[in-house]
Amino acid sequence: MKNIDVCLTPDLLHLHKDTLENSIVVVADVFRATSCMVTAFAHGVDCIVPVATIEECRQWQERGYYGAAERNAKMVEGFELNNSPFSYMDERLRGAKIAMTTTNGTLAITRSRNAVKVMVGSFLNLEAIARYLRSQSYDVLVLCAGWKGRPNLEDTLFAGALIERLKEEYSMMEDSAIMAWRMYNQGKNNLPHFLANSSHIRRLQRLGIHKDITYCLQHDLFDVVPVLRGNALVCIEA
Amino acid sequence: MKNIDVCLTPDLLHLHKDTLENSIVVVADVFRATSCMVTAFAHGVDCIVPVATIEECRQWQERGYYGAAERNAKMVEGFELNNSPFSYMDERLRGAKIAMTTTNGTLAITRSRNAVKVMVGSFLNLEAIARYLRSQSYDVLVLCAGWKGRPNLEDTLFAGALIERLKEEYSMMEDSAIMAWRMYNQGKNNLPHFLANSSHIRRLQRLGIHKDITYCLQHDLFDVVPVLRGNALVCIEA
């Protein structure tokens, strides 16, 4: 039986270095980086290059890429794209190439490069990811992007949601996976309510983006499977 | 209002270094280091020196201390004391001095030295710890010892149990604390059942120590408050 494990924050990724090379990593930064990426692919974006710094993002922009930069949950000036998923529902982005840097999500992606495959997950493409993973023979590690090294509730809930979808085919051997799965089952009937007191929700609510939160918690909106190929995320057929 | 936070494993302690100096740290290694310590104090032990290595433990032993050493959940040869709490229920230990090294718990204690105070928590002395903390003006950080750097279920549940006791006087600002508290409330009516699939329970059950697990999950058996003074844990009046 395949195994599914959860790394609650990139600051604990060192604990998985022996298994990373034999696992598919699913990176989740539900609020909002990976939800933005999934939305972008669902609207026809060609590729997304996750980069670590704002400077790198500018360099890609100079080569004709659309730029998207976020720090501390706010958009950085001088880039075309917002860090709200709604800004990716744009016909002009069909076929576009994007460079993106965010506080947590893009870093989690670039730090997982040694894995068999790096995929991007969100509630929006939960079943698409689950279906793809079922077709593969590898173990799975869900990497929660967290917030500046700290575990967070929303990405942990995503990990639990993915486990719930895969629990017939995968075993969960480690407590982080058990915790994520239990947490999701406790909150799944009303995720917005369950998340109401979380630190990031409070952070985002101060920014007045309640609409983004509600949107990002919807399950299975899009049938897209973004994977890292070289330095770019591309969408593959599930 | 005072704040209570949770660090799910010593491998995330770097995230708390700015607040550690203004916080009381409660270290929990429920299975079984801190439960052993609390049991020892409840049975009249004078002090317990937590040490990092087996070699150090031997050196203290040569100075007349009782030695207790555990690695990978098993007792190390050549020391008087077992790593089962039942081995501390011994009249001969009244007034004794003990040196102890364990896989996770003692390391978590020694790494917290910069805190205002380092205390030892377990379900066995939950209310004693809660009562002491209420009398103090400092914020609290619960440090879960985890397993070799990984978060575990039982120590997270302890953190949640302590938050449940303190929730009127303390706010929980961070998601780790919210997760621990939610997890405890989900499992509190039947902790042995809730923990049945956890990785450490499976590890311990292979060792045939079901009795220890049941014992360590009992709440409020002892009114003892162990704190670190210099290099030794001593029991203070709550």
Interface residues (C-beta under 8 A of the other chain):
Chain A: L8 T9 D11 L12 H14 L15 W147 K148 G149 R150 P151 N152 L153 T156 M173 E174 D175 S176 I178 M179 R182 M183 Q186 G187 N197 S198 S199 H200
Chain B: L8 T9 D11 L12 H14 L15 W147 K148 G149 R150 P151 N152 L153 T156 M173 E174 D175 S176 I178 M179 R182 M183 Q186 G187 N197 S198 S199 H200
